[in-house]
């Protein structure tokens, strides 16, 4: 195993436990502790679990402080915050983009306090049929966010999260246009649906999908994180919908040496079982 492979580590994305958190069977503040119990050393947070607290500056400051204390107590490293629902960074309207950028600021502050390296953003909004205009709008927002993030020593990273953002070549073009060291990608190995039935969002059926292996190859040069999406496993412990042997080879060949985050979304296994299966599979492939 070469040095690059040795440096690839495995983290846990909070979304892997979203059923437990949303149902109330698990306290979201116990996430770092649970990650440690499951054998992880680093975690990735999801902003939507803290939407209520984020409405009040005082409540938000208190919960960020508590999250930090809990992760420190558990000996867990905080990597990033996946930010959702804070406006359309790729909107046609400059005013709408500026509003979205402003709404992301509190998450930059939170990420800095938690010692994270990045916030993950989504490039949503705008006319996705006009690629040039969409790239221009996305570039404008990322440059502005990059400038804000620089003050916190943070990165702004983009996930392929549906629609045109799941088109690897278009997202790569955004990165080439932005050309800033603290702007990158968070390739998700499972999110490559670029068009859903009747133009709707999740959970509508996907009717057009980008080639996931090509997409990951195109995004890895700018990767500052990777999301290992899993759904189910065969009797040999391998994921049944994604060729992980091929994916890990692409990741290794890119020279990536950061974390791969476990993001289990299956239905057949419990969340904890799916998390452990994903972690074990990744460990086997990374050795």
C-alpha positions, -999 to 999 in steps of 0.1 A, spaced: 0 0 0 15 33 -10 16 65 11 -15 80 -5 -35 49 4 -23 51 40 -36 86 43 -72 78 33 -93 76 64 -129 68 71 -154 92 87 -191 91 95 -217 114 79 -245 123 103 -271 116 75 -264 79 80 -284 82 113 -311 105 100 -339 80 107 -328 77 143 -324 114 148 -356 125 130 -377 98 149 -363 110 182 -348 76 191 -313 92 191 -304 126 204 -285 145 176 -261 157 203 -250 121 209 -238 118 173 -201 122 181 -204 97 209 -222 72 187 -196 76 160 -169 68 185 -188 37 196 -190 26 160 -153 29 156 -149 62 138 -125 90 146 -141 118 125 -175 131 116 -195 152 92 -225 172 103 -258 180 86 -272 215 90 -308 206 86 -308 189 120 -300 223 136 -324 245 116 -346 253 146 -316 265 167 -301 284 138 -332 307 138 -318 324 170 -282 336 172 -281 328 209 -296 293 206 -273 286 177 -242 297 196 -252 275 225 -257 244 204 -225 248 184 -206 251 217 -224 219 230 -216 200 198 -179 210 201 -178 199 238 -195 166 229 -170 159 201 -141 168 223 -153 146 251 -156 117 226 -122 123 211 -138 129 177 -125 152 149 -151 175 132 -145 176 95 -173 195 78 -209 207 78 -232 198 50 -253 229 45 -288 225 30 -318 248 27 -300 281 28 -309 295 -6 -300 291 -43 -264 298 -50 -269 292 -87 -300 314 -90 -303 337 -120 -310 367 -97 -280 384 -82 -301 395 -53 -312 359 -46 -276 347 -48 -264 374 -24 -292 364 0 -281 327 -2 -244 337 4 -255 357 35 -275 328 48 -244 305 46 -223 328 68 -235 315 101 -225 280 90 -190 293 82 -188 306 117 -201 273 132 -176 253 111 -147 274 122 -157 271 159 -160 233 155 -125 231 139 -139 218 105 -120 222 73 -150 229 51 -187 236 46 -204 217 19 -228 237 -3 -253 229 -30 -254 247 -64 -292 249 -69 -315 273 -87 -313 290 -120 -321 278 -155 -303 244 -157 -310 242 -195 -286 271 -200 -252 256 -189 -231 287 -195 -255 309 -174 -256 283 -147 -218 280 -146 -215 318 -145 -240 321 -116 -224 293 -97 -189 307 -102 -200 341 -89 -214 327 -57 -185 304 -50 -160 332 -55 -179 353 -30 -183 325 -5 -146 317 -9 -137 352 1 -158 349 33 -145 314 40 -109 326 37 -113 347 69 -122 315 88 -95 294 71 -122 272 56 -130 256 23 -162 257 4 -169 224 -13 -197 214 -37 -215 181 -38 -231 166 -69 -265 168 -54 -290 164 -82 -298 182 -114 -270 198 -134 -247 197 -103 -246 159 -109 -232 164 -144 -195 158 -136 -182 177 -166 -202 208 -159 -192 208 -122 -156 203 -132 -160 234 -155 -172 254 -125 -141 244 -106 -118 253 -136 -135 287 -138 -134 295 -101 -97 284 -97 -94 291 -60 -75 269 -35 -103 269 -9 -130 259 -34 -134 222 -42 -157 193 -45 -173 167 -23 -179 138 -48 -208 116 -37 -205 82 -52 -243 78 -54 -258 112 -65 -258 112 -103 -295 117 -112 -296 148 -134 -333 146 -143 -363 132 -124 -398 124 -135 -418 154 -145 -389 177 -135 -396 171 -98 -371 167 -70 -366 138 -46 -381 112 -42 -394 112 -77 -380 84 -100 -348 92 -118 -352 92 -156 -317 104 -166 -285 95 -148 -249 107 -154 -223 80 -156 -211 78 -119 -176 65 -126 -170 92 -152 -184 118 -129 -162 108 -99 -132 108 -122 -141 143 -133 -146 157 -98 -117 140 -79 -90 166 -89 -108 191 -67 -120 167 -40 -116 178 -3 -139 150 9 -157 120 -5 -192 106 4 -194 68 2 -232 64 -4 -244 28 2 -278 12 0 -275 -26 3 -249 -54 3 -244 -89 -11 -233 -120 8 -196 -110 2 -201 -76 19 -200 -55 -13 -224 -28 -22 -250 -40 -48 -256 -8 -68 -222 7 -70 -189 -10 -80 -169 0 -50 -138 -18 -62 -138 5 -93 -147 36 -73 -119 31 -47 -94 26 -76 -105 59 -91 -101 76 -58 -67 61 -51 -55 69 -87 -64 106 -82 -39 109 -54 -66 118 -29 -55 114 8 -84 128 28 -115 112 44 -141 90 29 -174 96 47 -198 67 53 -233 78 42 -256 48 44 -291 53 30 -305 17 28 -338 3 40 -332 -34 45 -305 -31 72 -308 -10 103 -288 23 101 -261 9 125 -258 -23 105 -255 -4 72 -229 19 87 -208 -10 99 -211 -29 66 -200 3 47 -171 9 71 -159 -28 68 -161 -28 30 -141 5 28 -115 -8 52 -111 -40 31 -108 -20 -1 -83 5 13 -59 -21 25 
